[in-house]
Amino acid sequence: MNKGNWGLTLTRDALGIARIWAPDLDEISLQIQDRTLPMRKDGDGWFEVRVDGLTHGDTYGFILPDGRHLPDPTSRWQEHSAESASRVADSRTYSWQNPGWTGRPWHEAVIYELHVGTFTEAGTFRAAAERLETLADLGFTAIELMPIAAFQGNRGWGYDGVLAYAPHPAYGTPDDLRHLIDIAHSAGMMVILDVVYNHLGVFGNVLEAYAPKFFSQGASPWGPAPDFSRPQTRSYFIENALYWLTDFRFDGLRFDASDLLVAEGHAWLVDDIADRVRNEIQDRIVHLVVEDARNVPGPLEALDGKPASCRAAWNDDFHHAVHVLTTGEAVGHYSDFADDPCGGLRTALAEGFIYQGQPRASKDGEPSGEPSGHLPPTCFVNFIQNHDQIGNRLKGDRLSALIDERTFKALNAMLYLSPHIPLTFMGEEFATRQSFFFFSDYPPETHEEALKARMKEADNFGGTLYDEDVSVPDPNAPETFHASKIDWRILEEERSLSWQSFMKELLALRRARIWPMLADLPSARGFILPAPDNVIAVNWELGGHVLELRCNLGSKPAEAPPTSGEVFFRLLGEDGDTALPPGATIFASTAGAAKQDQSF
């Protein structure tokens, strides 16, 4: 029997093979259009049938022994929803406009995170594509899509996907997604996809009907957890990663909660994916990024002549220190950073992780993290906020609505001109104060439990700071979803135009001044300089160059160590004045550190 991919795949024109792993079932049939084809089972629990007469768009599904008709758990295209029939998808139907695109080097990444359903009023791949040229003009070089794998219902963040291979039908067809990626490449932008392999959604999870053994005995906090000790489970996700990168030409993947992609006695799943990517995609650059709560440098290190598995890790530590320092909130996830948020921010800027082996209160005093100061700064994706830290608040309020504009400007300057990889959440390019909520389309019977879960999660993101009688937006209400859609009507208002101009200035400076320091970086080290409370003074040795940051995030003027290089950016304050007013931010570099133009 063929040992190829999961699901129904086309082998050549009009011919295909349908394969599914269902070790506990005695029989399965393939229903395709008006044909019913019995499938043959082998000793490992795989069912297979060869099919002829296939046409792009044909509807199909599988029939279980109890008579249920279910979609393909590796469907590439759903007819209407995650619960509807699957459709035969032939990726060859799309004609790429940019077949020669080979990607961009990682040090040029300036990432814009967006949610397809709320990025535009239409909430589709094609509508999103229409706005990419504007982002590229501002200086963004990459977009990162929140998860797009099909989930039950129409509205959601995407972290409860149940069909890992099918683009969510409400966003458009697979070719619509290819069009979005193609347009991004035309604008010189990479496209990164957020993938969720640590769990599947609770609602509409058909894999549990086919193969209960696909999952472990326990469950994650968010849904059924895959059993990564099983080769069939591992192949499902490894093939999925290669599928997005090859069939859609994504430039990279961001692995959600990657620290959970483990099984005792087996390689970390991301290591296996990285090996396959290196072996099978050699004609263009691919970037793998992790979200990893362990704060470990291993995935980012090249060891024994083997390249690092991943390009970078999301650095929540940076965000948490920024949030505590500028808002004073110190509950939930922020409590670990309450003692010395300014010192923590300095460490995050100079060394990456804040927790590098220290006892952590939220972990009952157990040590957390490992040293990371030896890693180059491009190994860390920093952000002032992202979908998590905004949407998990009861009011969905952004940092731009919580702190004064002067401080928010200073934070943006720090984010984009530091040598780490910057990420922003949609709307921040014009400093919108519009809320972004958690929203869903769950079955009505789960309504009460869903509200309780929102309250509990909000406690970790400042929810307890609100009055007890604060109204909680109902995640399941369509109004909550629509209220989260970006309001582009304010784009031409004076404040929005001013912010866009500021962002364009920062990103032009990053391109001209910072990129040349990071290209082919032979070595890098960060140093914290003594400074008063709330003053950030950090120098980076980047190869033969020195980059210097001075920033006053306090409410009073404060002295900062002088810079020795050429000042190329100053926000507030006067030349030669070491007494920085509140919000003042200075970046300087050694002579010649950024005289080259590294434009794309």
C-alpha positions, 0 to 999 in steps of 0.5 A, a space after each residue: 500500500 502507498 505510504 504517501 500523504 494524508 487525505 485525498 491528493 492528486 497524483 496526476 491529471 484526474 487521478 488521485 489517492 485517498 488515504 486516512 488513518 483510522 486504526 479502530 474502524 473496520 471500514 470506511 468508504 470514500 464518497 466523491 460526487 455521486 460515487 461511493 468507493 470502499 477503501 482497503 485497510 492495511 495492518 497499520 490502520 491506514 485506509 486507501 483507495 485509488 480514484 480516477 475521473 477527479 476534477 478540481 472542485 469535486 465534493 467528497 467526504 468519508 462514510 464511517 461504519 455508523 453511517 456518518 458522512 464526515 469531511 476529510 481531516 486533511 481537506 485542502 478546501 471546504 465547500 462552505 464551512 468546516 462541517 460541510 463537504 470537502 472539495 478536491 483541490 488542484 494547486 496547479 490551477 493557480 498561475 503565480 505572478 512571482 514564480 521567481 520570488 526567493 524571499 528576504 533575509 531575516 534581518 530585514 523582517 519588519 512584521 505586521 500581524 493581522 487577522 484576516 477576518 477583521 483586517 478589512 470590512 469584507 474580511 477576506 484574503 482578496 480584500 486584505 491583498 488590496 491593502 498590502 501596498 500601503 503597508 509596504 510603502 510604510 516600510 513593513 517587509 512581512 505580514 504574519 497571518 493569525 491562524 487560518 485553518 478551518 474552524 467551526 463557525 464563521 468568526 474566531 481568532 483561529 486558534 481552535 482550528 479543526 481542519 489544519 490543511 483547509 483555509 477557513 472558508 469564510 476568508 475565501 478559496 485556496 486560490 484567494 489565499 495564493 493571490 494574497 501571498 502573490 500580491 505580497 511578494 509583488 510588494 516585496 513582502 514576506 508572508 508568515 503563517 501562524 500554525 497551531 499544532 499543540 491542540 485542535 479545537 473542541 468543536 467540529 474536531 472530526 479527527 476524534 471520530 476517525 482516530 481517537 489514538 491520534 490524541 494523547 490521554 490528557 488534553 491541553 487547556 484549549 482542546 484535544 492534544 495530539 500524541 506526538 509519540 505516534 508517527 501518524 500524528 507526527 506525519 499529519 503535522 510535518 506534512 502540513 508544515 511542508 504543505 503551507 510552505 510549498 503549495 502556497 509559497 509561504 515564507 515562514 511559519 510561526 509555531 504557537 505554543 511550540 514547547 508543547 510539541 513534545 513526546 518523551 523519547 522523540 525529537 521535538 516536532 519543530 526539529 523534524 519539520 526544520 530538517 524536512 524544510 532544509 532538505 526539501 525547500 532549497 530554492 528560496 529562504 524559509 523562516 521558522 519562528 517559535 512561541 516557546 514559554 520555556 525561554 530556552 536558546 536551543 532552537 535558535 543555536 547552531 550546534 555541531 555544524 547543524 544549523 539552528 532549527 528556528 530563526 527566532 522566538 517571540 519574546 513575551 518577556 520584552 512585552 510584559 516588562 514594557 506593559 508593567 513599566 508603562 501602565 503599572 498593571 502587575 496582575 496575572 501574567 505581569 506579576 512576574 515582572 512587577 519587582 523591577 520592570 525597568 531592569 527587566 526591560 534593560 535585560 530584554 533589550 541587551 540579552 533577549 530573555 529576562 528570565 534566564 534561570 531565576 526563580 519564578 513566582 508563577 512557577 512556585 519558585 522554580 527556575 525559569 529559562 536559560 541564558 540567552 545573552 550570547 544569541 544575536 538580537 535577531 533571534 528575538 521577535 519583540 512587540 509592544 503588544 500583539 493579538 493576545 495582549 490586546 484581545 484577552 483584556 475585557 475591553 480589548 483595549 490597546 496600549 495606545 489607549 492606556 498610556 500617554 502618546 509621548 510614551 507610546 511614541 518612545 516605545 515605538 522608536 525603541 521597538 523599530 530602531 533596536 536590533 531585534 526583529 520588530 512586530 506590530 499588530 494591525 492598526 498600530 501603524 496609525 496608533 488606533 485606539 480601537 478595541 480588538 476583542 476575543 470573538 467566537 462562533 461557538 454552539 449556543 449551549 456553551 455560551 455561559 461557560 465561554 463567558 466564564 472562561 473570558 473572565 478568567 483569562 482576562 484576569 491574566 491581562 489586567 481584567 481585575 483592574 476594572 470595576 465589577 460592573 464592567 460589561 463583558 462583550 459577549 465573544 459569541 455576539 456578531 457585534 463583538 466581531 464587527 467591533 473588532 474590524 479595523 476602522 479605516 475611515 480614520 486613516 486620513 484624520 490628522 492624528 493618523 496621518 501624523 503617526 503614519 509619517 512617524 512610522 515611515 520615518 522609523 522604518 526608513 531609518 531601520 532600513 538605512 541604519 540598522 539593517 547594514 549592522 545586522 547583515 551577516 552579523 559575525 558577533 553581537 553583544 548587548 551591554 546595560 549602562 548604569 542609569 537612573 530609574 526609568 531610564 534605558 541605556 543600552 549599547 550593542 556591539 554588532 560586528 564592527 559597529 556600536 548601536 546606542 539607545 537612551 530613553 527616558 520612560 519616566 515622568 520627570 527629566 533624568 540624566 542618561 549616559 552620553 552617547 559616543 556615536 553619531 546621533 541619527 534619531 532624536 525624539 524630544 530633547 536637545 543636541 548635546 543635552 544628557 538630561 532627557 525629558 520624559 519620552 525622550 529617545 536617542 539612537 546613535 551609532 559608530 561612524 560608518 555603521 549605516 552609510 550603505 543603503 540596503 533597500 530591497 
